[in-house]
């Protein structure tokens, strides 16, 4: 049975994304740093990933997967496109949504265009870390519908990691249980009974732009050791 762990059922707020990352790290102390990599979902999730990776002493990277949305509901993910162009399509979801092959191909091309834009921006600073046979921790600043997070898990799974962990600061129960089916382990810090919006669980929840992500990646690359994990001051 896949592991599904919730630390707290309260509606307590994080001060900011840094605190969320640090709390996730405490919940994941058992992870072997030399075998793991932390992937942040741009943009807010990269800040959480920065502090999670720093506390665990693991490499930091981003995941540039994009969801393929349903024809009548773009927020509902029926599949995902990975950074290398691989497409994962949930056949059951696609059938329910009425997405045919032509639609899926059109959406693949549209999402690949955005992936290429982001890759051109981020990868010149921070080359992609291979995921095969590693423990991969995917994180964000929280989930609501979970569509983007689900797409990221699908994409990461395509690279055949040894273990795939979803590390989430906060989210509603129905979304978390769905995501838990896509990971080997899911850990969530807060699963409140009432969930309206992600911002209600943060005191400071500022917008994150591309430049902030670039700054984090630059700093991460500066502290990369030749033989493994990045070393943070």
N, C-alpha and C positions, 0 to 999 in steps of 0.2 A: 504493500500500500504506500502511495506517495505521502510524503510528510507535509502536513499543513499546520503551521504554528502561528497562533495569534498571541501577542504579548499582553495586550490590554484591550478591553471593550469600552473604554471611556471615550469621551469627546475632548480630551485634553489637547491643548495646542502645542505645537513646536514653536520655539522662538523664530527659527528660520531653517533653511535647507541644510545649513551646516550642522545644526543640532540633530536633524533627522538622520543625516549620514553617520554621525558619531554614535547615535543610539543603535542604528542598524549594525554598526561594527561590533558593539558590545554583545549583540545577539548572535553574531556570527564568529565569535572568537575561535571556535573549533576549526575554522577553515585553515588549511595549510597554505601559507602565503606563497610559497615557491611553486605551487601548483595552480593557483587561482588567478583570474583576471576579472576586474570589475568593469562592466560596460554601462555607461550612462546614456539615457535617451535624451537627445537634445530637445529643448535647451535646459530647462530647469533641472532635469535629472542628472545633468553633468555636474552640477554643484553638489548634489547628494553623493554622486559617485566619487567626486574628488575627496570628500572627507571620509567616506567609507573605505576607499583604497588607501588613503593616508594612514588611517587607524589600523588597518589590517596589514599594511606593508606590502600590498600587491600592486601589480601594474594596473594602470588606468587606461581605458579606451572608450570610444563612443560606438554606438551601434546605429547605423544609418538606414535601417530597414524602414520601409513605408508600407502602410496597409493598403490593400485593395478593398475599397468600400463597395457595399451593395448598390445596385442600380438606383433604387428608390430611397436609400438611406446610407449616404456616404460615411457616416460615423460607425456603421456596423461593418466590422472587418470580415470579409469572406476569404481573405488570403493575404499574402505578404510578398514583397519583392526585396531581396537581399542586396547588399552592396555590390556583389559580383554578378547581379542580374538573374540569380536563381529565383524561380517563382514557386511559392508554396500555395496551393489552393485547397481550402477545406471543401471537399466535394459536397458534403451534406449542407454546409452553409450556402454554397453557391447555388445548389439546386433549389433550396428553400427561397432564395432571393431572386431566382429567375435570371441568373447571370450566365449567358452563353459564352462560348469560346471567343467570339469576336469581341464581346464586351471586356472579357478578362484580358485579352491581348492589348486592347486600347488602353485600359487602366494600367497595365504593366508599363507601357511606353510612357505614359504620363508621369507615373511615379518614379520611373528610372531617370527621367529628366531632372526631377528635384534631387534625387540621390546624387546624380553627377554634379549638380551645382554645389551641393554641400561637400561632396568629396573633393572637388577642386579647391574649395575654401579651406577645409580642415586637414586633408591628408598630406598636403605639402609641408605641414608643420608636424604632423603626427601620423606616421605610417601605421596601417592596420596591423593589429596583433592577431596571429592565427589562433583559432579556438580549438582545433582538433586535439582530443585527448586531455583537455584541461578542465578544471572546475570553473565554470562560467557563472558569474553573478550579474544578473541584469537588474538595474534599478532605475527608478524615476522619483519625482517628488510626491507621487501618489497616483491613484487611479480613480476614475469615475466610471465611465463605460468600459475602460480597459482595452479598447480596440487597438490602440497604438502599442501598448505593452504586449498584447497577445501577438501582434505582428512581429515584434522584436524577438519574442521567444521562438516563434516559428522559424525566423531567419537564423537565429543562433543555433537552433537544433540542426539545421541543414549542414553545419560545419562539423558535426559529430563530436561535441564535447564529451568528456567523461561524465560530467554531472552538470545539470542546468538548474540554477537556483534563482528564483524570483524573490528579490528583497524589496519590500514595499513599505513606505512609512505609514500610509493610511489608505483605506478604501472601504467600499460597502461590501457586505457579505456575499451577495450574489455574484458580483464581479470577481471577488477573490476566489471563490470556489470554482468558478469557470477557469480562471488563470491557473489554479493549482493543478488542473488536469493536463496542462501543457508543460509543466516543469517537473523536475524530479523532487524538488523541495520548494515550498513557498513559506516565507516568513513575513509577517506583517506586524508592525508595532501597534497600530490602532485600528480596530474594526468597530466603529461606533454603531449604535442602533439606528441613529438618524444621520443621514448623509445628504447634504444639499449641494455643496460645492467644495472643491479642494481647498480654496482659499480660507474657508472657515476654520481650518485646522492649523493655520500659521499666523503668528503675530505679524511677521514681516514676510510678504509674498510678492516681491517686486518682479516686474517683467525682466526676462533674461534675453539679451541680444546675442548675435553671432560673435561680437567682439569679446564678450565675457567668456564664451566657450573657447575662443581662440587663446585667450589669456591663460585659461586653465590648462589647455593642451600644451602651450609653450612651456609653462612651469613644470608640467609633468615630464616633458621630454628632457628638460634640463637636468632633472634629477633621476634619470634612468641609468641604472647600473649596467655595464656590458654583459653581465651574466644572468640578469634576472630582474627582480622587482625594483621599482623606483625607490629611491631613498629620499625621504622628506626631512627638511630641517625641523 
